[in-house]
Amino acid sequence: MSEGEHTGEYETDGDVTADEIDRTRRLAADADRVLVKAGTNSLTDEASNLDNTKLDKLVDDIEDLLARGKEVILVSSGAVGAGIGRVGLDHTDRTVEEAQALSTVGQSHLMHRYTASFARHDRKIAQILLTEHDLENPERFTNFHNTIETLLSWGVVPIINENDAVATEELQIGDNDMISASIAIGVDADLLVTLTDVDGVYTGNPKHDPGAERIEAVGRNYAAVEDLIDGTTDAEFGGIRTKVEGARDVSEHGIPAIIAGSAEPDVLARIANAKPVGTIFVPVNGVTDD
């Protein structure tokens, strides 16, 4: 049996039916407005340099969605990592102030690369830097929302990152995961896709635990999944926590979410074709056929 075609293989999948999973995949495939979040490890190499191959693959995957007539909003991490590669600072020992400064070096480099990569498809992009305060303030959020709608109407891809030079929380936890969820809800996205260097949510850290199993779907079994993640002492695996929390947040607003591996071939095209990819979050209020 191929990956993702099983049902009930994991204890944590037990409360999500095969029918719910299939219908949620179709709902994700039919999404007109997709918010894609790319994590730092999806864009940088082991030395924290911006990886051109990874970035170009992400852009090509996004272009596939755009060619299908979908609107795509990209939330991109990677500024601090790109800055580390440019400055050469030891990325294992830095202060918050150094990380903020690194982000200002890396952000310009990151956008330069996105501009060049999207230009291969004759596609224009726009940069938006914001903080959680911008999303919480009604007037500022309205301005942000209006800008997003205008850019999308022009066929321009908005690329959003937290303004690390003035915000510290994202530098410490979250890596844009929660801000992605807030944006997806606020701009009425139909789907949130979080791309990471692990192809879904696992019962352990698959990088170190050969027995870790991928969780196919999260719905009513969320509490079991949350307990599983909270129970790990692996700090690296713990990074999945905010991704799961963000996906859960949007699912509570009726929006399907998927956590998937950025390195998987044609990952966004597979989602658009309702294929099994990563871990899918079933909207809490259920899914119905059209």
C-alpha positions in Angstrom: 0.0 0.0 0.0 1.5 3.4 -1.0 2.1 6.2 1.4 -1.0 8.0 2.6 -3.4 5.4 1.2 -3.7 3.6 4.6 -6.4 4.4 7.1 -6.2 3.9 10.8 -2.5 2.9 10.7 -1.6 5.2 13.6 -3.4 5.3 16.9 -3.6 9.1 16.5 -5.5 8.8 13.2 -8.2 6.7 14.8 -10.8 9.5 15.1 -10.4 10.7 11.5 -12.3 8.7 8.9 -11.0 7.9 5.4 -14.0 9.7 4.0 -13.2 12.9 6.0 -9.6 12.7 4.8 -10.5 12.3 1.2 -13.1 15.1 1.3 -10.5 17.4 3.0 -8.0 16.6 0.3 -10.5 17.6 -2.4 -11.3 20.8 -0.4 -7.6 21.6 -0.4 -7.3 20.9 -4.1 -10.2 23.2 -4.9 -8.7 26.1 -2.9 -8.7 29.4 -4.9 -6.5 31.3 -2.4 -3.6 29.5 -0.9 -1.2 30.7 1.7 2.1 28.9 1.6 4.5 29.2 4.5 8.2 28.2 3.9 10.4 27.7 6.9 14.1 28.6 7.2 15.3 25.0 6.7 13.3 24.8 3.5 15.4 27.7 2.1 18.9 27.4 3.5 21.7 24.8 3.5 23.5 23.2 6.5 25.8 26.2 6.7 22.8 28.6 6.8 23.5 30.0 3.4 20.5 30.7 1.2 20.2 27.6 -1.0 19.4 28.6 -4.6 18.2 25.2 -5.5 15.7 25.0 -2.7 14.5 28.5 -3.3 14.0 27.9 -7.0 12.1 24.7 -6.3 9.8 26.5 -4.0 9.2 29.2 -6.6 8.5 26.5 -9.3 6.1 24.8 -7.0 4.2 28.1 -6.4 4.2 28.9 -10.1 2.4 25.6 -10.7 -0.4 26.8 -8.5 -0.5 30.2 -10.2 -0.7 28.5 -13.6 -3.8 26.8 -12.4 -5.4 30.2 -11.8 -5.0 30.1 -8.0 -4.0 33.1 -5.9 -0.9 32.5 -3.8 0.4 34.4 -0.8 3.9 33.4 0.4 5.0 33.8 4.0 8.8 33.2 3.9 11.2 32.8 6.8 14.9 32.6 6.0 16.1 36.2 6.5 18.1 35.5 9.6 19.5 32.3 8.1 20.4 34.1 4.9 22.1 36.8 7.0 24.1 34.3 8.9 25.5 33.0 5.6 26.4 36.5 4.4 28.0 37.7 7.6 29.5 34.5 8.8 28.4 34.8 12.4 28.4 31.5 14.4 24.7 30.6 14.2 24.8 28.6 17.4 25.8 31.5 19.6 24.1 34.8 18.9 22.1 37.4 20.9 18.6 38.6 19.9 20.1 41.9 18.9 22.5 40.1 16.6 19.7 38.0 15.1 17.7 41.2 14.4 20.7 42.7 12.7 21.3 39.5 10.7 17.7 39.7 9.5 18.3 43.1 7.9 21.3 41.7 6.0 19.5 38.5 5.0 16.1 40.1 4.1 17.5 42.1 1.2 19.4 39.1 -0.1 16.4 36.9 0.2 14.2 39.2 -1.7 16.8 39.7 -4.4 16.8 35.9 -4.9 13.0 35.7 -4.9 12.9 38.5 -7.5 15.3 36.7 -9.8 13.7 33.3 -9.4 10.1 34.5 -10.0 11.4 36.5 -13.0 12.1 33.2 -14.7 8.3 32.8 -14.9 7.8 36.5 -15.8 6.2 36.9 -12.4 6.4 40.0 -10.2 6.6 39.9 -6.4 6.1 42.4 -3.5 7.6 42.5 -0.1 5.6 43.0 3.1 7.2 43.1 6.5 4.9 43.1 9.5 4.5 42.1 13.1 1.7 40.6 15.2 0.8 44.1 16.3 -0.1 45.0 12.7 -2.5 42.1 12.6 -4.0 42.9 15.9 -4.6 46.6 15.2 -7.9 46.9 13.2 -6.8 50.0 11.1 -3.3 48.6 10.3 -4.8 45.2 9.4 -7.3 46.8 7.1 -4.5 48.6 5.3 -2.6 45.3 5.1 -5.6 43.4 3.8 -6.3 46.1 1.2 -2.7 45.9 0.0 -2.9 42.1 -0.3 -6.1 42.3 -2.3 -4.7 44.9 -4.7 -1.5 42.9 -5.3 -3.4 39.7 -6.0 -5.7 41.6 -8.4 -2.5 42.6 -10.3 -1.2 39.1 -10.4 1.7 40.0 -8.1 2.8 37.5 -5.5 2.9 39.0 -1.9 5.9 37.7 0.0 5.5 38.3 3.8 8.0 38.0 6.6 7.9 39.2 10.2 9.8 42.5 10.6 12.6 40.9 12.7 14.4 44.2 13.1 11.7 45.4 15.4 10.0 42.2 16.6 11.7 39.7 18.9 9.1 37.0 19.5 9.4 35.4 16.1 13.1 35.2 16.5 12.7 33.2 19.7 9.7 30.9 18.9 7.3 30.3 16.1 9.3 31.0 13.0 6.4 32.7 11.3 4.1 29.7 12.0 1.5 31.5 14.1 1.6 34.7 12.0 0.9 32.6 8.9 -2.2 31.2 10.6 -3.4 34.7 11.5 -2.9 35.9 8.0 -4.6 32.9 6.4 -7.7 33.5 8.6 -7.6 37.3 8.1 -7.4 37.3 4.3 -9.9 34.5 3.9 -7.5 32.0 2.5 -8.9 28.6 1.4 -5.9 26.6 2.4 -2.7 26.9 4.5 0.3 24.9 3.4 3.3 24.8 5.8 6.4 23.6 4.1 9.2 22.3 6.3 12.2 20.0 6.1 10.1 17.1 7.5 7.3 15.7 5.4 4.6 15.9 7.9 3.8 15.4 11.6 5.4 12.3 13.1 5.0 10.3 16.3 8.6 11.1 17.0 11.5 12.9 15.4 12.0 11.0 12.1 15.6 12.4 11.8 16.6 10.4 14.9 13.9 7.8 15.5 13.6 5.2 12.7 10.4 4.0 14.3 8.6 7.3 14.0 5.5 7.1 11.9 3.8 9.9 9.9 0.4 11.0 11.2 -1.8 11.1 8.1 -4.5 13.4 9.4 -5.5 15.5 12.4 -9.0 16.3 13.4 -10.9 15.1 16.5 -7.6 13.4 17.4 -5.9 16.7 18.0 -5.6 16.2 21.7 -3.7 12.9 21.2 -1.4 14.5 18.7 -0.8 17.5 21.0 0.0 15.2 23.9 2.4 13.3 21.7 4.3 16.4 20.7 4.3 17.9 24.2 5.7 14.6 25.5 8.9 14.7 23.5 12.0 16.1 25.0 13.6 16.6 21.6 14.0 20.3 21.1 14.5 19.9 17.4 11.3 17.9 17.0 9.6 20.4 19.3 9.8 22.9 16.5 6.8 21.2 14.9 4.7 22.4 17.8 3.9 25.9 16.5 3.3 24.4 13.0 0.7 22.1 14.5 -0.8 24.9 16.5 -1.0 27.2 13.5 -2.6 24.5 11.4 -5.1 23.8 14.2 -6.0 27.5 14.4 -7.0 27.7 10.8 -8.8 24.4 10.9 -11.0 25.9 13.7 -12.0 28.6 11.2 -13.1 26.0 8.6 -9.8 26.2 6.6 -8.0 23.0 5.7 -4.2 22.9 6.5 -1.4 20.7 5.4 2.1 20.3 6.8 4.4 18.8 4.2 8.0 18.4 3.1 9.4 21.2 1.0 11.8 18.8 -0.7 9.0 16.5 -2.0 8.8 16.6 -5.8 5.9 18.7 -7.0 4.6 19.0 -3.5 2.1 21.8 -4.2 0.9 20.2 -7.5 0.2 17.0 -5.6 -1.9 18.9 -3.2 -3.7 20.6 -6.1 -4.5 17.1 -7.5 -5.9 15.9 -4.1 -3.0 13.4 -3.7 -1.8 12.2 -0.2 0.8 14.7 1.0 2.2 15.2 4.5 -0.2 15.6 7.4 -3.6 17.1 6.6 -5.8 19.0 9.2 -9.5 18.4 8.8 -11.6 21.6 9.5 -13.1 21.3 13.0 -16.5 22.1 11.7 -16.3 19.3 9.2 -16.1 19.0 5.5 -19.0 18.6 3.1 -19.4 17.8 -0.5 -20.3 20.7 -2.9 
